[in-house]
Amino acid sequence: MKDFCIIGSGISGSTIAHTLSKKYSLDVYDKARGAGGRSSNKKFNKNESFDHGVQYISPKSSQFKKFINNLIKKKIVKKWSGRHIFLNKDKKEDKKHIKIIGNKGNNCISKYLLKNINCIFNTELIKITNKDKIWELDFSDGTKKLYKSLILTCPFPQLRKLSKRYIKHSFINKKVEMDANITVMLVTKKTRPNISSYFFSDLILGWAAYENSKKRFKSDYDLWTLQSTYKWANKVIIKNKINKLDNTRILINKFFELTKLKRNKIVHIQNHGWKYSSNSQPLNIKSYWNKSIRLGVCADWFIGPRLESGWLSAKDLSLKIKK
């Protein structure tokens, strides 16, 4: 029986797994097809892809800056240069705001941290039971697994459903309302715009990234990632699967309307709905650890909406486990 089971391969799951693997045996499970969580990268073909979750990293804390600088030296991540057009009238642009992206996709940090760790994908945890201080886990494929310790890094609504009976802390009873996001991956015939990204002042469309500008691939097409505002997505996310075509059309029309770019022939479209994208309201703790039953929780929503928040939460949990 292994020491730890970690649910989730996003920044929190991969960070805590990497830290604990130096001392303990463990497995990582994720219901997705690959590592990355909210920083997932989706393929258009063998070489071309979209960062359809987290768009970039802008380190704030000294601890995280040091971590990112180390990854830059190792050529895991790099700076995203070019023309980033700031059109949002409601927010002030930070001129010192650097943008860091993965060399091969924004899921590269999770992949790097999980490089030598056993990961099981396409497998969703549906039930947890603690018997005599051993965790019995039921998965969607019908398998049952036993572990000495369990760490959950899932969105708050999923965490509460799975583990409320075992978490003896006030945070589990709080009303954590996670924002949604709808992302459209758009491929058109090439125009070679001299743009890296747009940050809009619009009620529906919040962001557009020109994937070609990240210089990961050469393409005969223009690849764009369009992301909605939280406010609009929160209203339409529940029926996004039913209204996928209409929601996609709305975001694409907004994109061409706001950018004034030439509307070339569309080659490919894909819509991805993030029901639990992020939480902008931090809690009063950074992570949770119950030593008696060896249950831990770390996730970005403890601290804030940024990818860095998930990393900081995982680091905080690792310190609690060491005590």
Long-range contacts (C-beta under 8 A, 24 or more apart in sequence): 1-134, 1-146, 1-147, 1-148, 2-26, 2-27, 2-147, 2-148, 3-147, 3-148, 3-149, 4-147, 4-148, 4-149, 4-150, 4-151, 5-29, 5-135, 5-137, 5-145, 5-147, 5-149, 5-150, 5-151, 6-151, 6-153, 7-125, 7-150, 7-151, 7-152, 7-153, 7-154, 8-37, 8-152, 8-153, 8-154, 8-299, 9-34, 9-35, 9-36, 9-37, 9-110, 9-114, 9-119, 9-121, 10-36, 10-37, 10-38, 10-39, 10-110, 10-153, 10-310, 11-37, 11-38, 11-39, 11-109, 11-110, 11-300, 11-307, 11-310, 11-311, 11-314, 12-37, 12-153, 12-298, 12-299, 12-300, 12-310, 12-311, 12-313, 12-314, 13-37, 13-110, 13-151, 13-153, 13-314, 14-109, 14-110, 14-111, 14-113, 14-114, 15-113, 15-310, 15-311, 15-314, 15-315, 16-151, 16-153, 16-296, 16-298, 16-314, 16-317, 16-318, 17-113, 17-114, 17-117, 18-113, 18-114, 18-117, 19-314, 19-315, 19-318, 20-318, 20-321, 21-116, 21-117, 24-149, 26-117, 26-118, 27-118, 27-119, 27-120, 27-145, 27-147, 28-114, 28-117, 28-118, 28-119, 28-120, 29-119, 29-120, 29-121, 29-123, 29-125, 29-139, 30-119, 30-120, 30-121, 30-123, 31-121, 31-122, 31-123, 31-124, 31-125, 31-140, 32-121, 32-122, 33-121, 33-122, 34-107, 34-121, 35-107, 35-110, 35-111, 35-114, 35-119, 35-121, 36-105, 36-106, 36-107, 36-110, 36-111, 37-110, 37-153, 37-310, 38-274, 38-277, 38-278, 38-300, 38-307, 38-310, 39-102, 39-106, 39-107, 39-109, 39-110, 39-307, 40-106, 40-107, 41-102, 41-104, 41-105, 41-106, 41-107, 42-185, 42-270, 42-272, 44-185, 44-187, 44-223, 44-268, 47-217, 47-219, 48-211, 48-217, 48-219, 48-221, 48-223, 49-105, 49-211, 49-216, 49-217, 49-223, 50-185, 50-211, 50-223, 50-225, 50-270, 51-101, 51-102, 51-105, 51-106, 51-209, 51-211, 51-214, 51-225, 52-183, 52-185, 52-225, 52-272, 53-106, 53-183, 53-274, 54-106, 54-307, 55-106, 55-197, 55-207, 55-209, 55-225, 55-227, 56-80, 56-99, 56-100, 56-101, 56-106, 57-99, 57-100, 57-101, 57-106, 57-307, 57-308, 58-97, 58-98, 58-99, 58-100, 58-306, 59-98, 59-100, 59-308, 60-306, 60-308, 61-308, 61-312, 63-312, 63-315, 64-308, 64-311, 64-312, 67-311, 68-100, 71-109, 71-112, 72-100, 74-112, 75-103, 76-102, 76-103, 76-108, 76-109, 76-112, 77-101, 77-102, 77-103, 77-108, 77-109, 78-102, 78-103, 80-196, 80-213, 80-214, 81-196, 82-194, 82-195, 82-196, 82-197, 82-210, 82-213, 83-194, 83-195, 83-196, 84-196, 84-197, 84-198, 84-199, 85-195, 85-197, 85-198, 85-199, 86-199, 87-198, 87-199, 87-200, 87-201, 87-258, 88-199, 88-200, 88-201, 89-201, 90-201, 93-199, 101-214, 103-216, 104-216, 105-216, 125-162, 127-162, 128-162, 128-163, 128-166, 130-166, 130-293, 130-295, 133-292, 133-293, 133-294, 135-294, 135-295, 148-294, 149-294, 149-295, 149-296, 150-294, 150-295, 150-296, 151-295, 151-296, 151-297, 151-298, 151-317, 152-295, 152-296, 152-297, 153-297, 153-298, 153-299, 153-310, 153-314, 154-299, 155-275, 155-276, 155-299, 155-301, 156-276, 156-279, 156-299, 156-301, 157-276, 158-276, 159-297, 159-299, 163-295, 163-297, 166-290, 166-293, 166-295, 167-288, 167-290, 167-295, 167-297, 168-290, 169-285, 169-288, 171-283, 171-284, 171-285, 171-288, 171-302, 174-283, 176-279, 176-281, 176-283, 176-301, 177-279, 177-281, 178-275, 178-276, 178-277, 178-278, 178-279, 178-301, 179-230, 179-233, 179-234, 179-277, 179-278, 179-279, 179-280, 179-305, 180-230, 180-233, 180-234, 180-237, 180-273, 180-274, 180-275, 180-276, 180-277, 181-227, 181-228, 181-230, 181-233, 181-273, 181-274, 181-277, 181-278, 182-227, 182-228, 182-232, 182-233, 182-236, 182-237, 182-240, 182-247, 182-251, 182-271, 182-272, 182-273, 182-274, 183-225, 183-226, 183-227, 183-228, 183-271, 183-272, 183-273, 183-274, 184-225, 184-226, 184-227, 184-248, 184-251, 184-252, 184-269, 184-270, 184-271, 184-272, 185-223, 185-224, 185-225, 185-226, 185-268, 185-269, 185-270, 185-271, 185-272, 186-223, 186-224, 186-225, 186-226, 186-252, 186-255, 186-266, 186-268, 186-269, 187-221, 187-222, 187-223, 187-224, 187-266, 187-267, 187-268, 187-269, 188-221, 188-222, 188-224, 188-263, 188-264, 188-265, 188-266, 188-267, 189-221, 189-222, 189-264, 189-265, 189-267, 190-219, 190-220, 190-221, 190-222, 190-264, 191-222, 191-261, 191-262, 191-264, 192-222, 193-222, 193-261, 195-259, 198-258, 198-259, 200-258, 202-229, 202-254, 202-258, 203-229, 203-231, 203-232, 204-228, 204-229, 204-232, 204-250, 204-251, 204-254, 205-229, 205-251, 205-254, 205-255, 205-258, 206-230, 208-255, 208-259, 221-267, 222-264, 224-255, 226-251, 226-252, 226-255, 230-277, 230-278, 230-280, 233-273, 233-274, 233-277, 237-273, 237-274, 237-275, 240-271, 240-273, 241-273, 244-271, 247-271, 277-305, 278-304, 278-305, 278-306, 279-304, 279-305, 280-304, 280-305, 282-309, 286-312, 286-313, 286-316, 286-317, 287-313, 287-314, 287-316, 287-317, 287-320, 288-317, 289-317, 289-320, 289-321, 296-320, 296-321
